[in-house]
Amino acid sequence: MTAHSASVSVPIFEITASDVAPSLGLRELWTFRELLYFLVWRDVKVRYKQTVLGAAWAILQPVMTMAVFAIFLGRLARVPSDNMPYPLFAFAGLVPWTYFATALANGSMSIVGSQQLISKIYFPRLLVPIASAVTPLVDFALAMATLVPLLWWYGVTPGAALVFLPAFVVLAMATAFAASLWLATLTVSYRDVRYLVPFVIQFWMFATPVAYPASLVPERWRVVYGLNPLTGVVEGFRWSIAGGPPPGSMAGVSAIVVAAMLVTGLIYFRRFEGTFADVI
């Protein structure tokens, strides 16, 4: 060893806890963007592995539910449908709802379901619930394709409101992602949350204007009704696709609620993600 090499100092890094709130780590998420692609591709393959009908389930699920609603609610119970054919009314509400329900069910178990990956290597844990929100978009696209012949069958042509459709799709994704952040973090510490999720999804569906119009809610309560973020999503989706009544203030209230859920969910998730590998 030469005198010169012996005099070279070795850098020493000291890792300490941060006193500031955890950041989102957007640059780190971008660095690991390819991992997001593989997580989504993995979930898609697992979802349709060894299934007889494969991706056809993405169409059959909302279609069969629409048929049940149309028979028992539309024909027998005579539930109003905002002057739209009830099957079209129900299906236009089921498309965004089915996406949300699938994303929430998968997202709530996303961290626990990826325990083998999380406990072995480091990567931004936020990618796991993001992948759970992105994966059901495949089913959503197939269900959207089914809406086209249904609109043609009933002679309904989307109007200028169609330009707002991407905004309501983004709002649905943000709602599913925000709710998944809360439930995924809670599930790590409290495993019985997994048994609560199906009940939450079922109750949430009845609290959302999927099988009935929001117009049944008295005008003075519609702003309060908009506190359910799926209200603005479903009503806005119908309005932009099939020409239903505009969501009005309900969409604005829903967007504010989703923003609050997203910010608090991100803070909650990032605060506890360092313990995931130990607790999981």
C-alpha positions in Angstrom: 0.0 0.0 0.0 1.5 3.3 -1.0 1.6 6.4 1.2 -0.8 8.2 -1.1 -3.5 5.4 -1.0 -3.2 5.2 2.8 -3.9 8.9 3.1 -7.2 8.7 1.1 -10.1 9.2 3.5 -13.2 7.0 3.4 -16.5 8.9 3.3 -18.7 8.2 6.3 -22.5 8.6 6.0 -24.7 9.0 9.0 -28.4 8.1 8.6 -30.7 9.8 11.0 -34.4 10.2 11.2 -35.9 13.2 9.3 -37.6 16.0 11.2 -39.7 17.0 8.3 -42.8 15.4 6.9 -42.1 12.6 4.4 -42.0 13.7 0.8 -43.8 12.0 -2.0 -40.6 10.9 -3.6 -41.8 11.7 -7.2 -38.2 11.5 -8.6 -37.8 8.1 -7.0 -41.1 6.9 -8.4 -40.1 8.0 -11.9 -36.8 6.1 -11.5 -38.7 2.9 -10.7 -41.3 3.5 -13.4 -40.4 0.2 -15.2 -41.1 -1.7 -12.0 -44.7 -0.2 -12.1 -45.1 -1.7 -15.6 -44.0 -5.2 -14.4 -46.3 -5.0 -11.3 -49.3 -4.1 -13.4 -48.4 -6.9 -16.0 -48.0 -9.4 -13.1 -51.4 -8.5 -11.7 -53.1 -8.8 -15.1 -51.6 -12.2 -15.7 -52.6 -13.5 -12.2 -56.1 -12.1 -12.6 -56.8 -14.1 -15.8 -54.6 -17.1 -15.2 -56.3 -20.5 -15.6 -59.7 -18.8 -16.3 -62.0 -20.2 -18.9 -63.5 -16.9 -20.1 -60.4 -14.8 -19.4 -60.9 -11.1 -20.0 -64.6 -11.7 -20.9 -65.3 -11.6 -17.2 -64.7 -7.8 -17.4 -67.7 -7.6 -19.6 -69.9 -10.3 -18.1 -69.8 -8.9 -14.6 -71.3 -5.4 -15.3 -73.6 -6.9 -17.9 -75.1 -9.5 -15.6 -75.5 -7.0 -12.8 -77.2 -4.6 -15.3 -79.6 -7.4 -16.2 -80.5 -8.0 -12.5 -81.0 -4.3 -11.9 -83.1 -3.9 -15.1 -85.4 -6.7 -14.2 -85.9 -6.1 -10.4 -85.4 -2.3 -10.1 -86.2 -1.0 -13.6 -89.2 -3.2 -14.5 -90.6 -4.4 -11.2 -89.8 -1.5 -8.8 -90.0 1.2 -11.5 -87.0 3.1 -10.2 -86.6 6.3 -12.3 -83.7 6.7 -14.6 -83.5 10.4 -15.6 -85.4 9.8 -18.8 -82.8 7.2 -20.0 -83.5 3.6 -20.8 -82.9 1.9 -17.5 -80.5 -0.8 -18.8 -78.3 2.0 -20.3 -78.7 4.1 -17.1 -77.6 1.2 -14.9 -74.7 0.1 -17.1 -73.3 3.6 -17.4 -73.2 3.7 -13.6 -71.8 0.2 -13.2 -68.8 0.8 -15.5 -67.0 3.3 -13.2 -68.4 1.6 -10.1 -67.0 -1.8 -11.1 -63.6 -0.3 -11.7 -63.6 1.4 -8.3 -64.8 -1.7 -6.4 -62.1 -3.9 -8.1 -59.3 -1.3 -7.5 -60.3 -0.9 -3.9 -60.6 -4.6 -3.2 -57.1 -5.2 -4.7 -55.6 -2.1 -3.3 -56.6 -2.8 0.3 -54.6 -6.1 0.2 -51.8 -4.9 -2.1 -49.2 -4.4 0.6 -49.9 -7.6 2.5 -50.1 -9.5 -0.8 -46.7 -8.3 -1.9 -45.0 -9.2 1.4 -42.4 -11.5 -0.3 -41.3 -8.6 -2.5 -41.4 -5.9 0.2 -39.5 -7.9 2.8 -36.6 -8.8 0.4 -35.7 -5.7 -1.7 -36.2 -2.0 -1.6 -38.3 0.0 -4.0 -40.9 2.8 -3.5 -43.7 1.0 -1.6 -46.1 3.5 -3.2 -45.8 1.7 -6.5 -47.8 -1.3 -5.1 -51.1 0.6 -4.5 -50.5 2.6 -7.7 -50.3 -0.7 -9.6 -53.6 -1.8 -7.9 -55.3 1.3 -9.2 -53.9 1.0 -12.7 -54.5 -2.7 -13.3 -58.4 -2.6 -13.4 -58.2 -0.1 -16.2 -57.9 -3.1 -18.5 -61.3 -4.3 -17.4 -62.6 -0.7 -17.5 -61.5 -0.3 -21.1 -63.3 -3.5 -22.1 -66.5 -2.5 -20.3 -66.3 0.9 -22.0 -66.2 -0.8 -25.4 -69.4 -2.6 -24.4 -71.1 0.7 -23.8 -70.7 1.7 -27.5 -73.2 -0.9 -28.9 -75.5 -0.2 -26.0 -75.6 3.5 -26.9 -76.2 2.5 -30.5 -79.0 0.1 -29.6 -80.9 2.8 -27.7 -80.1 5.5 -30.2 -78.2 7.7 -27.8 -75.4 9.9 -29.1 -72.9 11.5 -26.7 -72.9 15.2 -26.8 -70.3 17.9 -26.1 -70.1 16.8 -22.5 -68.0 13.8 -23.7 -64.9 16.0 -23.4 -65.3 15.9 -19.6 -65.1 12.1 -19.6 -61.3 11.8 -19.0 -61.7 14.1 -15.9 -64.2 11.8 -14.3 -62.1 8.8 -15.1 -59.1 10.5 -13.4 -61.4 11.3 -10.4 -62.4 7.6 -10.2 -58.8 6.6 -10.2 -57.9 9.1 -7.6 -60.7 8.0 -5.4 -59.7 4.3 -5.6 -56.1 5.1 -5.0 -56.8 7.4 -2.0 -59.1 4.9 -0.4 -56.6 2.1 -1.1 -53.8 4.0 0.6 -55.8 4.1 3.9 -57.0 0.5 3.8 -53.7 -0.9 2.6 -51.8 0.8 5.5 -54.4 -0.3 8.0 -54.4 -3.9 6.8 -50.7 -4.2 7.5 -51.3 -3.5 11.2 -54.8 -4.9 11.6 -55.4 -8.0 9.5 -59.1 -8.1 10.3 -59.5 -5.1 8.0 -59.6 -7.5 5.1 -62.9 -8.8 6.4 -64.3 -5.3 6.7 -63.5 -4.4 3.1 -66.3 -6.4 1.3 -68.9 -4.9 3.7 -67.5 -1.4 3.0 -67.7 -1.9 -0.8 -71.2 -3.3 -0.5 -72.4 -0.4 1.6 -70.6 2.1 -0.6 -72.4 0.9 -3.6 -75.9 1.4 -2.0 -74.7 4.9 -1.0 -73.7 5.7 -4.6 -76.3 6.5 -7.4 -75.5 3.4 -9.4 -79.0 1.7 -9.5 -80.9 4.9 -8.8 -80.4 8.6 -9.9 -79.1 11.3 -7.6 -82.2 13.3 -8.5 -84.1 11.2 -5.9 -82.1 13.0 -3.2 -83.7 16.3 -2.2 -82.0 19.3 -3.6 -81.0 20.7 -0.2 -79.1 17.5 0.6 -77.2 17.0 -2.7 -74.2 18.9 -1.5 -74.0 16.6 1.5 -74.6 13.7 -0.8 -71.6 14.8 -2.8 -69.4 14.0 0.2 -69.5 10.5 -1.2 -66.8 11.0 -3.9 -68.3 8.3 -6.1 -71.5 10.4 -6.4 -69.7 12.9 -8.6 -67.9 10.2 -10.5 -71.0 8.1 -11.4 -73.2 11.1 -12.1 -70.5 12.8 -14.1 -69.8 9.7 -16.1 -73.5 9.2 -17.0 -73.7 12.9 -18.0 -70.7 12.8 -20.3 -71.6 9.5 -21.9 -75.3 9.2 -22.1 -76.5 12.8 -21.6 -77.9 12.5 -18.1 -78.4 15.5 -15.9 -75.1 17.4 -15.1 -73.6 16.6 -11.6 -73.4 20.2 -10.7 -72.1 21.0 -7.3 -71.9 17.4 -6.3 -68.9 16.9 -8.7 -67.1 19.9 -7.1 -67.7 18.6 -3.5 -66.6 15.1 -4.6 -63.4 16.4 -6.1 -62.6 18.3 -2.8 -63.2 15.2 -0.7 -61.0 13.1 -3.0 -58.2 15.7 -2.8 -58.4 15.6 1.1 -58.5 11.8 1.1 -55.5 11.7 -1.2 -53.3 14.1 0.7 -54.0 12.6 4.1 -53.7 9.1 2.7 -50.3 9.8 1.2 -49.1 11.3 4.5 -50.4 8.3 6.5 -48.9 5.8 4.0 -45.5 7.4 3.9 -45.3 7.8 7.6 -45.7 4.0 8.2 -44.2 2.5 5.1 -40.8 2.2 6.8 -42.3 -0.4 9.2 -44.0 -2.5 6.5 -41.1 -5.0 6.0 -41.0 -5.6 9.8 -44.7 -5.8 10.6 -45.8 -7.6 7.5 
